[in-house]
Structures are given as structure tokens and as C-alpha cells.
């Protein structure tokens, strides 16, 4: 994909800096094409000849990695001399724990490396042609130099865009998925830490106190002290049990609420609204249920947003709307609070944006100072049969 292009001036007006830069590019084609052609021939010949040995394919893989470098050099030359900017391809998606074989296979199936090799192979005859025509135009036919140079340079631009440009949607999607995978891993790790912290600081601490209290009560009973003190200790332990159970229920609801599994988004969001400190109107217009994973993300998105409404907005009322449009699940949460909410405002919205982005969703915040605040979100629908 080309970016940052400016319209080229007419050739007859280009007998100036741009023409000379294009001419320099065309004259450099021959020496650089010679180097690239030799590199390609050596890589392919040696890699193919040694393919039956243990070092053949690794050498070919390294050759393809080097071809990526040649492609980067040619893109840089096109930017500097032709004014043609193309996106850099995504790096190879290696992980830290990938072994030698995985990295070799990744290089061997790299389309960017193979296209760069093809570019280097076909450049030699083209380099001879462009060098010859440009030199003749410079020395003999200089009045038509701008026209010759412009025509040959346009062909060079097309070649760079065709062979050295990323494969558009596929490679951009790969890059997005790599980023999304990291966001999913970070979100899952944060959720595990939150659950561990809630268990350690909440229910676990209460259960420890309960065990200690019951132990003391048991000792007093064994000592024959069945008096009001023991009764008070048992009563306190009973209270601790109820609080621990409530905290465990809240924690389970935070992991995945039973009402969402049993009755769907309408009932689950109504339950959220009932616990919000601000009156919330809930409207859910869904004839079917999306995939469980999408339901869960939608639920926790609304849950986080309603918590923000309770804690930060100063709102007097709020509304939640959920509906389906084609193959997308749409959410909108509005409040009449003070506004000023941003993705980097420390209210957890950046985490929500990352979570939705990881499943090809969208997250938009419209919150001018003074309010109101409207948060819109989109998720892929996905049928329940898709999982």
C-alpha cells in the first residue's frame, strides 16, 4: 500500500531536481541489480544443491532472511529517489521459545523473502535496460530526458509496489493478531491476579478468622465454659461465614455470573443495573444469543462501564442499550454525568478497548467536559454453535 504520495509534476516541467533523482535511481539500477542477481543465484543454487543435507534448508532460510534486507534497501532507495513510500512488511512472528526448526520453517515459508528474491532475480535485465536508456538520453537525447526518465521511473515504482509492498490485508491482519494476542495474554494475567488478590484478601482471610474463632470456642467448650462468651464467639463465626459466602458469590459472579449462563444478557445486565448506585434503564433487543465468549465480554464491558458511572461520573441517571446489527453485537452506555472520560484516564477503559480489540471489536468514547458521556462498543456476533 502506498502512503504519503504527492502528485508527480508533468514530465515537461520536471527538468529539475526530481528528474535528476529519478535518473540517479535508474543509473543505480544496474550495479545494484548485479549484486542482487548474484545473491539470488547463490542462495537458490546453494540452498537447492544442499537441500538433501541437514544444512541446505537452514542456509536457504537464512538466504530468505537476507532477501528481506535487500527488499528493505530497495524500499529505502525508492523512498529517497523516487518519492514512493510503501509500508514495511511485518517481522517474522517468532516467539521467544521457538526452536531452531521452527525458526527455519518460518523463514522458508516467508512470502516477503520469496517476493524479494523474485524482485532481485528479474531486476538484472531491467537494470541493463534502464541504465542504457538513461545514459543514452543523458548523453545524446537530453531534450527528451524528462520523458524517458519519468516513464522508466513509473515502471520502477510499479515494480516496487507490486513485489516489495506488504500483501496488504493479510500481513496487516497478522500484525494485528500478534498485537491482540499480547493484549489477551495481559488481560488474562490481570484477571488471574485480581482473582488471586480477592481470594487472599477477602474470603481466605475471613475463613482463617473463622477457623481461629471456632478453635477458641471449641477449647472453651472442652473446658466446660459453655457460657455467653462461647455463644458470642459462635455468633461471630456465623457472621463471618455469611460474609465469606457473600464474597465468594461476588467473586464467582466476577468470573462468570450464573444468571448470564442461564438467562442471557437481558437478565444479567438487568442484575448489574439493579446493583448500580445510579438508576439505569436497560434495553436489550436480541432474538438470539451470541457465542458465550462474546456474551461474556459484552457483560464485563457493561459491568466495568457501570462501575465507572457509579464511582466517577457524578451522574443522576444512565442507560444501557444492546442490539444486533447484521453480524455485529452493539452496545451503548450513556450517562448524564460530568464527562471528561478518556481511554487513558485510569478508569479501566483502555483495558476494555484492548479486550474488545482482541476479538475484532471496536470501543469508542464520546465524553466532552460537562457531559454527557456515551460509550459505544461493537463485537462480532458469532453464533453459539461457533463457540
N, C-alpha and C positions, 0 to 999 in steps of 0.2 A: 504494500500500500504506500503510495507516495504521500508525503506530507511536506508542508512548508514550501510548495511550489509557487513561483511567480511566473506570470505570462512571459513567454520569450518574445523579445523585440523582433520586428521583421528583419530578415537577413540583410536587406539592403541598407538598414540602419545600424547594423551590428558590426561594422568595420572598426571595432574598438576593443575594449577590454574583454568583453565576453567572447568575441571571436577568437582572440589570441589564447584565452584559456581553453576554449574548445579545441583549437589547433594543437596546443600543448598536450591535451589529453589524447588526441588521435595519434600524435607522433610517439607518445609513450606506449601506445598500444603494442607496438612490435616488440620492444625489448621485454616488456612485462609478459606479453603473450608467450614469448620464447621460454621464459623462466617457468611460467605456469604449465606450459605444454610438457616440458621436461619433467616437472614434478609429477604431473598426472601420469605420464607414461611409466615413470619409475615406480610410483605407488601401485598402479594397476598390474604392471608386469611382475614386480617382485611379490606382491600380495597373491597374485594368481598362481605364480610358479611355486610358491611355498605353501599354498593352501592345504596341501596334503600333509604338511608338517605341523607341529604344535605352535610354531612361531608365525605361520603365514597369516592367519586371520587376525591375531593381535597386531601385526605390522600393518595390515590393511586398515584396521580400526584406527590406529594412530595416524595413518595417512589421511583418513577421512577427517579426523580432528584437525590435522594441519590444513586441509582444504577449507575448513571453516575459517581459518585465519586468512587464507588467500581471499576468500569472499569478503571478509571484513575490510581488508586492504582495498579491494576494488570498490566497495561501497563508500569508503572514505575518499577515494580518488574521485568518484562520481559526485560526491557532495562538494568537494573543493573546486573541481574544474568544470563540471557540467551544471552545478546547481541543482542536482537531482538527489533528493533525500528519500531514502526508503527506511522502513523500520528495521531494527536489528532483530534477528531471529532469537527465539527463546534459547537459553542454555540447555544443554542436555539434562534431563531430570534425574540426576543421580542422587541417591541417598547416601548418608554417611556410612551406613552398614553394607552398602553394595560391595560385593567382592570383585575380583579380577574378571571372572567370566561375565558377570552382569554388566560391568562397565564395557567390556569388549563387545558384547552383543548390542548394547545401547549405541555404541559408535557405529557398528556395522549396519544398523537399520535406521541411521540418522538421515532423513531426506535432505536436510540442509547440506550435509557433507557431500552427498552424491550429486546434488544440483551444482554445487561449487566445483566438483570435479568435471562435470559436463561443461560448465562455463569455461574452465581452463582449457579443455580439450578443443572446443570449437573456436577459441579465440585466435589461434595461430593464423589460419588463412584470413580471418577478418583483420588481424593486426597487420599482415602484409599488405592487404588491400588499402586499408585506411592510411597507413604510413606512406604508401606510394602515391595515392591520390592527393593527400595533403601536401606532400613535398613538391609534387608537380605543380599544384595550384600556387604554392608559395613562390616557386622559382620562375614559373612560366606563365601561369594563368591567374596571376594575382588579382585581376579585376573581378573574377568570379569566386575568389577565395571565400567570402562570407557565405555564399550559397552552397558551395561544396562542403565547407566545414559544418554548416547548420544541418544539412541533410545527413551526413555521416554521423554527427553527434546525436541526432534524433534516433537513428538506428541503435547507437550505443546505449542511449537512455532506455529504449525499449528492451534491449537485451539484459540490462541490469535489473530492470523492474521484473522481467519475466523469469529470470533464473536466480537472482540474488535477493529478491524480496521474500519475506516470510510467506508461507502458504496461508495467509490471511486468517480466516476464521478458525481453522484447525489449530494453528500454533498459538493464536491469541487465547483460544479456549484452553489449551494445555497450560499456558501460563496462569490463567485464571483459576483452573482447577488446582494447580500447585499451591497458589496462594490460599484458596479456600480450604485445602486440606490442612494447612497450617492453622487456619482460624478454627476449624473444627477440633483439632487436637488441643489447642489452647483453651477453647471453651469447655471441652470435656474435662480437662485437667482442673480448670477453675471450679467446675461443678463438683468434682470429687473432693477438692479441698474444702468447699463450702459444706458439703455433707459431713465430712470428717470433723470439721470445726463445730458444726451444730450438734453432732453426736457427743463430742468430747465435752463441750461447754454446757450443753443442755441436759439431755436425757441421761447421759452417763453420769454426770455429776449428781443429779438427783437420785439416781439408783444407788450410787455409792453412799450418799447420806441416808437413804432408806435402809440399806443393809446395816449401817452402823447403828441407826436408831433401833432397828429391830433386834440387833445383837444385845444392846444395852437393856432393852425391855425383857429379852429372854433371860439375861443374867439375873435381873431383879425378880422375875417370876420364880427362877430356881432358888433364889434366896428367900422365897416366901413373902416378898414385898408386893403383893397384888393390891396396891393402893392407887390413889388418884394420880400419882406420878407416872405409873406404868400406863394407866388409861390415857393420860395426856400424850405420852410418847407414841402409843399405838395410833391415837387420833392424828398426831402429826405425820406419822408414817403413811397413814391412809391418804392424807392430803398430798404428800409427796408422790404417791403412786398415781393419783389423778393428774397431777401436773406433768409427771413423766409421760403418762399415756397421751395427754394432750400434745406435748411436744413431739412425741413420736408420730402422732397423727398429722401434725403440721409438717413434719419432715417428709412423711410419705406423700402428702399432698404436693409438696415441693418437688418431689422426684417425678411422680406422675399420678394425678388425682384419680381416684376410683370413679368419680362422677363423670369424668371425661371419657374413660374407657366404656362405662356402662351406658351413658345417655348422650354423649356427644358435646359439641361446642356450645350449643344453646344453653343447656343446663349448667355446664362448667363455667361459662362466662357469667351467667346469672349468679352463680355462687360467689364468684370473685366480686361482682358488683355489690352483693349484699354485705361483704366484709369491708368494702371501701369506706373511708370516713366521709366521702363526698357522695351525694346522691348521683347515681349513674343510671342512664337509660340504655338498655341493651336491645339491639335489633339484629337478629340472625336470620338471614334468608338463604337457607340451604336445603335443597331437596334430598341431597345425598351427602354422605360423609367422605371427606378426603382420606388419603392414606394416614395411618396412625402417626407416622413421624411428622407429617405436615400439621395434623391436628395438635400434636404436642408443641410444636414450635409456635403455632398461632396462639395457643393457650398461654404459654410462658411470655410471649411478646405482650399480650394484653395485660397479663399479671404484672409485669415489670412497669408498663406504662401507667397502670392504675396506682401502683405504689408511688410512682413519681408524682402523680396527681395529688395523692394524699399528703406526701411529705414536702413537696417543693412548690406546688403551683399556686397555693392560696385560692383555689377555685371554689365556687359555690355549687357548680354542677358539672357533669361530664356525660359523655355519650360514647357508646361503642357500637359500631356497625360492622357486620360481617356479611359478605355476599360472594357469589361466584360470577365471574365474567369469562366465558369461554373456558380455557384450560388454566385459569388463574383463580386463586383464593385471595380476596381483597379484604383488608382490614382498615378501619379508620377510627381513631380515638381522638376525641375533641374535649377540650375543657375551656372554661371562661376565666382562667387564672391570669397571673401577671405576665406570662410569656417569657421570652428570653431563653428558651431551651435550645441547646445545641448538641451536636454529636460529641463534642469534646468538653462538655460541661460537667463531667464527673457524675452523671446521673445514670450511668449504665447503658446509655443509648448507643454508644459506639460498639459495645458488645452485642447489642441487638442487631445492629447493622451488619456486623461480621457474621452472626449466626444466620441471618436471612441470606446474606450473600453467598454463604457456603452451600446453599441449596438452590442457587439461581434465583433468589428473591430480590426484592427492592425494599428500601426503607427511606422515607422522605420525611423531614421535619420542617414544618412551617410554623414558626413561633416568634412573631415580631414582639419587640418590647412593648409591654402593656397588654399583650394577649390579643385574641385568643390563641391557643396552641392546637394545631392539627397535625397528627402523626398518621401518615398513610403507609401501608405496607402491602406488598404483593408476595405471594408464594405460588409455586407451581402446584396445580391441583392434585394430580396423581390419584388414580383410583385406589381404593382399599386393596384391590387384588394385586396392585403393583407393590405393595408393601411399603 
